[in-house]
Amino acid sequence: AKTWSIDVEALSAEDIMQRWETFVIPAEYHGVIDKDAGYLYSEKAVEHWIRLAQEQGCAQLFNCPVESISHYDDLYRVTTADGDYT
């Protein structure tokens, strides 16, 4: 935070649990909150990434578990139950 001049507030475990009553954390934990941070609608972000990938000609597979990812030169191979994709 100091390196990038980010305005943060350091919080003890007690501070966190007082501020957010649903959190229960160990006493030795600490937190940091970025006072200027925003939030992300993750579902909308994923939708946009999928759309951008489609616009670039990438296909998407859903409900297709990934078994492994390997790297060869400048390419990646993704192995799934449905096959290999590079």
Number of C-alpha atoms within 10 A of each C-alpha: 10 7 5 6 7 13 12 15 11 11 15 15 17 16 13 20 16 12 11 10 9 9 11 12 13 10 10 8 11 14 12 12 13 12 10 8 10 6 5 8 7 9 8 10 11 11 11 12 11 15 14 12 13 12 10 9 9 10 9 10 8 5 5 12 11 13 12 11 13 10 10 8 5 5 9 12 13 15 17 15 10 11 10 13 10 11
